[in-house]
């Protein structure tokens, strides 16, 4: 019984969801995996190898490992013919068999659409690996739907990024012409809003060309491509549509290195296998040959073009290129699925400048990094030296403070954590602030300000900004900070107390 709950939790972890509601069901000891298949119909060329692969994998787990943690796997196929109505009937027929389905893999975007409201009521996870409703990538939208490891939107975005890399940068996409040949269904249309939005952002021309079910008649579509002459073709196809598209592209002489598909069959199988393996390994189940299987999957992906070729970085300002590359420690041309994103995140987070970092795998060949660097606000004076601090008072390690001598110096117990608000208050009077070189936190209650000419300004504990503004007004009228004064005391409201600058007589001075 425990394994069922572990697998439900694993589904949430695998897609980065913070929590999955525990199923309110009673389960038997066996684990029931219903299998939606389409061994017949127009999409059988894709459905048959999928169904065979799932069947063989489940059988292997039972024979080799005795199931999962001693729980036998029970599977049952239901033929959908890739028909949404029949698929819904399969769902209703199988959801409560053998104590209840562990999850449902619809193997159809249209069917996934129909099962979303049902899954929410039945509390059965829907595993739509790389397909289905893209909005399900956000676990807050559809709690019971999981479409890892990719979505139609991420596929379209990855394609545009790939084209950008090929033409020399995203800024050079302007003037390019991209055509989308898509299955005229909910599945095929999913990528269009993303491609349209990206075309407006980067200035490329976008043309959408629908192919009706099942996709055997495409001659007219490719004649349009020959006439329109797009620089790139992106295809959202399935089943027989893929084979026909390749044939028709060849017939008009369209260059195959400019023709990119979201689901070529081999890549599809890789994704499904990776998702299944990820679900199992997430719950910490150990298999003797797991590492070998993982390596083989990684290599298969590399052979299909899924290997690291590009590293994209956004938000880098202070971090040197060499420092970042050393932390990443990446080699080009390695299988992209072999790269551990958590390890990358941990290493990059150790760089002193890094406040937050997001690292993504963007298929087919890119690691995308978004850096949120710390903003230096002041130099913290310690016993022997200075340290650079950010707005939260965190010391930015690995930085030479001599490169930031233009910043103000802060001193005093707990000064670092409290410096940002007072510095912001002082900046409200720019002319006066330009003369500040240091501030000191007194008794962890109030601040003294030191000007470049050596003058000390004592601010009150309460409402220091009003006192500072009052001094700025007086200074503009009477240039008081240019006078020979040692101290201006503003701690008493509506009063200004000054102490003259009396030189201390040194050795040999006359009395």
Residue pairs with C-beta under 8 A, 6 or more apart in sequence:
1 27
1 29
2 69
3 31
3 68
3 69
3 71
3 283
4 23
4 27
4 31
4 102
5 22
5 23
6 283
7 31
7 68
7 102
7 103
7 279
7 283
8 20
8 22
8 23
8 102
8 125
9 20
9 283
10 279
10 280
10 282
10 283
11 20
11 103
11 125
11 127
11 146
11 279
12 18
12 19
12 20
12 139
12 146
13 282
14 146
14 148
14 275
14 278
14 279
14 282
15 137
15 139
15 146
15 147
15 148
16 139
17 139
17 146
18 139
20 125
20 139
20 143
20 144
21 123
21 143
21 144
23 100
23 123
23 124
24 123
25 100
25 123
26 99
26 100
27 99
27 100
28 98
28 99
28 100
29 71
29 72
30 67
30 71
30 72
30 73
30 74
30 98
30 99
31 67
31 68
31 71
31 72
31 73
31 74
31 102
32 74
32 75
32 76
32 97
32 98
32 99
32 100
32 101
32 102
33 58
33 73
33 74
33 75
33 101
33 102
33 103
34 75
34 76
34 78
34 90
34 94
34 95
34 97
34 101
34 104
35 51
35 54
35 55
35 75
35 76
35 77
35 78
35 105
36 77
36 78
36 80
36 87
36 90
36 91
36 104
36 105
36 106
36 107
36 108
36 111
37 47
37 50
37 51
37 77
37 78
37 79
37 80
37 107
38 44
38 46
38 47
38 51
38 79
38 80
38 81
38 82
38 107
38 108
39 47
39 48
39 51
39 79
40 79
40 81
41 47
41 81
41 82
41 83
41 214
42 82
42 213
42 214
42 215
42 216
42 239
42 240
43 82
43 214
43 238
43 239
43 240
44 239
45 239
45 240
45 243
45 265
46 238
46 239
46 242
46 265
46 268
47 82
47 107
47 239
49 265
49 269
50 107
50 268
50 269
50 272
51 77
53 269
53 272
53 273
54 75
54 105
54 272
55 75
55 77
57 273
57 276
58 73
58 75
61 67
61 68
61 73
62 72
62 73
65 287
66 72
67 73
68 280
68 285
69 285
74 98
76 94
76 97
76 98
78 90
78 93
78 94
79 86
79 90
80 86
80 87
80 90
80 107
80 108
80 111
82 107
82 108
82 239
84 108
84 110
84 111
84 113
84 114
87 106
87 108
87 110
87 111
87 114
88 111
88 114
88 115
88 118
91 104
91 106
91 111
91 115
91 118
94 101
94 104
95 101
95 104
95 122
95 124
100 124
101 124
102 125
103 124
103 125
103 126
103 127
104 115
104 119
104 124
104 125
104 126
104 127
105 126
105 127
105 128
105 129
106 112
106 115
106 126
106 128
106 132
108 131
108 187
109 128
109 131
109 132
109 133
109 185
109 186
109 187
109 190
110 185
110 186
110 187
112 126
112 128
112 131
112 132
112 133
112 145
113 132
113 133
113 186
115 126
116 126
116 133
116 136
116 142
116 144
116 145
119 125
119 126
119 142
119 144
119 145
120 142
120 143
120 144
123 144
124 144
125 144
125 145
125 146
126 132
126 144
126 145
126 146
127 146
127 275
127 279
128 136
128 145
128 146
128 147
129 146
129 147
129 148
129 149
129 271
129 272
129 275
130 147
130 148
130 149
130 150
130 151
130 155
130 263
130 268
130 271
130 272
130 275
131 147
131 152
131 187
132 145
132 147
133 142
133 145
133 147
134 147
134 151
134 152
134 153
134 154
134 190
135 141
135 142
136 142
136 145
136 146
136 147
136 151
137 147
137 148
137 151
137 153
137 154
148 275
148 278
149 271
149 274
149 275
149 278
150 158
150 271
150 363
152 187
152 190
152 191
152 194
152 236
152 262
153 190
153 191
153 193
153 194
154 362
154 363
155 191
155 262
155 363
156 191
156 194
156 195
156 198
156 234
156 262
157 194
157 198
157 362
158 362
158 363
158 364
158 366
159 234
159 260
159 262
160 170
160 173
160 178
160 195
160 198
160 202
161 170
161 312
161 362
161 366
161 368
162 260
162 364
162 365
162 366
163 173
163 176
163 178
163 232
164 170
164 172
164 173
164 202
165 309
165 310
165 365
165 366
167 173
167 176
170 202
171 202
173 202
173 203
173 204
174 202
174 203
174 204
175 203
175 204
175 205
176 204
176 205
176 231
176 232
177 204
177 205
177 207
177 228
177 229
177 230
177 231
177 232
178 195
178 199
178 204
178 205
178 206
178 207
178 230
178 231
178 232
178 233
178 234
179 206
179 207
179 208
179 209
179 225
179 228
179 230
179 232
179 233
179 234
180 191
180 192
180 195
180 206
180 207
180 208
180 209
180 233
180 234
180 235
180 236
181 209
181 211
181 218
181 221
181 225
181 233
181 234
181 235
181 236
181 237
181 245
182 188
182 189
182 191
182 192
182 208
182 209
182 210
182 211
182 235
182 236
182 237
183 210
183 211
183 213
183 215
183 236
183 237
183 238
183 241
184 210
184 211
184 212
184 213
185 213
187 236
187 238
188 210
188 211
188 236
188 237
190 236
191 234
191 236
191 262
192 208
195 206
195 208
195 234
196 206
198 204
199 205
199 206
205 230
207 228
207 230
209 221
209 224
209 225
211 217
211 218
211 221
211 237
211 241
211 245
214 239
214 240
214 241
215 237
215 238
215 239
215 240
215 241
215 242
215 244
215 245
216 240
216 241
216 244
218 241
218 244
218 245
218 248
219 248
221 248
222 245
222 248
222 249
222 251
222 252
222 254
223 252
225 233
225 249
225 252
225 254
226 252
226 254
231 258
232 258
232 259
232 260
233 249
233 254
233 258
233 259
233 260
234 260
234 261
234 262
235 242
235 245
235 259
235 260
235 261
235 262
236 261
236 262
236 263
237 245
237 261
237 262
237 263
238 263
242 261
242 263
242 264
242 265
245 261
246 256
249 256
249 259
250 256
264 304
266 300
266 304
267 301
267 304
267 306
270 297
270 300
270 301
270 304
270 306
273 297
274 297
274 301
274 337
277 290
277 293
277 294
277 297
280 287
281 290
287 293
295 338
297 337
298 335
298 337
298 338
299 335
301 307
301 335
301 336
301 337
302 333
302 334
302 335
302 336
305 364
305 365
306 335
306 336
306 337
306 363
306 364
306 365
307 333
307 334
307 335
307 336
307 364
307 365
308 330
308 331
308 332
308 333
308 334
308 335
308 336
308 339
308 365
308 366
308 367
309 332
309 333
309 365
309 366
310 365
310 366
310 367
311 328
311 330
311 366
311 367
311 369
312 362
312 366
312 367
312 368
312 369
313 324
313 369
313 371
314 368
314 369
314 370
314 371
315 370
315 371
315 372
315 373
316 324
316 371
316 373
317 373
318 353
318 373
318 376
318 399
319 351
319 353
319 354
319 371
319 373
323 351
324 348
324 351
327 347
327 348
327 350
327 351
328 344
328 347
328 348
328 367
328 369
329 347
330 339
330 344
330 367
336 361
336 363
336 364
336 365
336 367
337 361
339 361
339 367
341 359
341 360
341 361
344 359
344 367
345 357
345 359
348 354
348 357
348 359
348 369
348 371
349 357
351 398
352 374
352 396
352 397
352 398
352 399
353 373
353 374
353 396
353 398
353 399
354 371
354 372
354 373
354 374
355 372
355 373
355 374
355 390
356 371
356 372
357 369
357 370
357 371
357 372
358 369
358 370
359 367
359 368
359 369
359 370
360 367
360 368
360 369
360 370
361 367
361 368
362 368
374 390
374 394
374 396
375 390
375 391
376 388
376 389
376 390
376 396
376 399
376 404
376 407
377 389
377 390
377 391
377 407
377 419
377 420
377 423
378 389
378 407
378 408
378 409
378 410
378 416
378 419
378 423
379 386
379 387
379 388
379 389
379 401
379 404
379 405
379 407
379 408
379 409
379 410
380 386
380 387
380 388
380 389
380 395
380 409
380 410
380 411
380 415
380 416
380 419
381 409
381 410
381 411
381 438
385 401
386 401
386 409
387 395
387 396
387 401
388 395
388 396
388 399
388 401
388 404
388 407
389 395
389 396
389 410
389 416
389 419
390 396
391 420
392 417
392 420
393 416
393 417
393 418
393 419
393 420
394 416
395 416
408 423
408 436
408 437
408 438
408 439
409 437
409 438
409 439
410 416
410 419
410 438
410 439
410 440
410 441
411 438
411 439
411 440
411 441
412 440
412 441
412 442
412 444
413 441
413 444
414 441
414 444
415 439
415 440
415 441
418 441
418 444
419 439
419 441
422 439
422 447
422 464
423 439
425 464
425 465
425 468
426 432
426 433
426 436
426 439
426 449
426 468
427 433
428 465
428 468
428 469
429 468
429 469
429 471
429 472
431 472
431 475
431 476
432 468
432 471
432 472
432 475
432 481
435 451
435 452
435 453
435 481
436 449
436 450
436 451
436 452
437 450
437 451
437 452
438 449
438 450
439 447
439 448
439 449
439 450
440 447
440 448
440 450
441 447
442 448
445 461
446 458
446 459
446 460
446 461
446 464
446 491
447 459
447 464
448 456
448 457
448 458
448 459
449 456
449 457
449 458
449 459
449 468
450 456
450 457
451 457
451 481
453 481
453 482
454 486
454 501
455 481
455 485
455 486
455 487
455 488
456 486
456 487
456 488
457 468
457 471
457 487
457 488
457 490
458 487
458 488
458 489
458 490
458 491
459 467
459 468
459 490
459 491
460 467
460 490
460 491
460 492
460 493
461 491
467 490
467 491
468 490
470 490
470 496
471 480
471 481
471 488
471 490
471 496
474 480
474 496
475 481
480 488
480 498
481 488
484 500
484 501
485 498
485 499
485 500
485 501
486 499
486 500
486 501
486 502
487 497
487 498
487 499
488 496
488 497
488 498
489 496
489 497
489 498
489 499
490 496
505 511
